[in-house]
Amino acid sequence: ETGVTQSPTHLIKTRGQQVTLRCSSQSGHNTVSWYQQALGQGPQFIFQYYREEENGRGNFPPRFSGLQFPNYSSELNVNALELDDSALYLCASSRGQGWDQETQYFGPGTRLLVL
Amino acid sequence: EDQVTQSPEALRLQEGESSSLNCSYTVSGLRGLFWYRQDPGKGPEFLFTLYSAGEEKEKERLKATLTKKESFLHITAPKPEDSATYLCAVHSGGSNYKLTFGKGTLLTVNP
């Protein structure tokens, strides 16, 4: 079991609402990545934070935003929720950035259902 | 753009029946190839990292190998508890901040 934790475990929202998901990274890790996993698909990269700065972003609209705090924990915020946002949201922590980034370890995920 | 294709999509084995899962990839400069195991509704669990062609790693009944175009995850004498989705991902120089995943192989091992 990794030291990566996520909250909440499950969440139900209605279309148009906003949601905040939280992640605590493993001790000693300074990089947090967020992924969206739809049913039956592999995880899709949303964005990554390294030492509180956004380090890279996937093909997700601006209504997906994030933060990383000085203790390297992180938040994922999604505004104006759409039905297609229903998915498992995964947080992964690692050390380093770019070519030197080490293995990413995943948390248990937050299951979001948008009605 | 990096691409990862896993096959088969699903595999059903009898307990003790060995087999292999395939992960083929196209990247601009491979930094590492990763195998994860994912149980239903849970986060991926790290298994192996492979960095260069010819490298092999083993853990219990699992063995991962890497060539310049693909990786194999060999499962020897599987048990029902090996049932899970196995995900392959690449970390490359082209997009060196992220992992690009395949869709996974759903493995079911029947007793």
Chai-1 contact restraints between the chains, C-beta under 6 A:
chainA,res_idxA,chainB,res_idxB,connection_type,confidence,min_distance_angstrom,max_distance_angstrom,comment,restraint_id
A,Q41,B,K103,contact,1.0,0.0,6.0,A-B,restraint_1
A,G42,B,L87,contact,1.0,0.0,6.0,A-B,restraint_2
A,G42,B,F101,contact,1.0,0.0,6.0,A-B,restraint_3
A,G42,B,G102,contact,1.0,0.0,6.0,A-B,restraint_4
A,G42,B,K103,contact,1.0,0.0,6.0,A-B,restraint_5
A,G42,B,G104,contact,1.0,0.0,6.0,A-B,restraint_6
A,P43,B,F101,contact,1.0,0.0,6.0,A-B,restraint_7
A,F45,B,K98,contact,1.0,0.0,6.0,A-B,restraint_8
A,Q48,B,Y97,contact,1.0,0.0,6.0,A-B,restraint_9
A,N55,B,Y97,contact,1.0,0.0,6.0,A-B,restraint_10
A,G56,B,Y97,contact,1.0,0.0,6.0,A-B,restraint_11
A,G56,B,K98,contact,1.0,0.0,6.0,A-B,restraint_12
A,L90,B,G43,contact,1.0,0.0,6.0,A-B,restraint_13
A,G98,B,N96,contact,1.0,0.0,6.0,A-B,restraint_14
A,W99,B,R31,contact,1.0,0.0,6.0,A-B,restraint_15
A,W99,B,N96,contact,1.0,0.0,6.0,A-B,restraint_16
A,T103,B,T49,contact,1.0,0.0,6.0,A-B,restraint_17
A,Y105,B,F46,contact,1.0,0.0,6.0,A-B,restraint_18
A,F106,B,G43,contact,1.0,0.0,6.0,A-B,restraint_19
A,F106,B,P44,contact,1.0,0.0,6.0,A-B,restraint_20
A,G107,B,G43,contact,1.0,0.0,6.0,A-B,restraint_21
A,P108,B,K42,contact,1.0,0.0,6.0,A-B,restraint_22
A,P108,B,G43,contact,1.0,0.0,6.0,A-B,restraint_23
A,G109,B,G43,contact,1.0,0.0,6.0,A-B,restraint_24
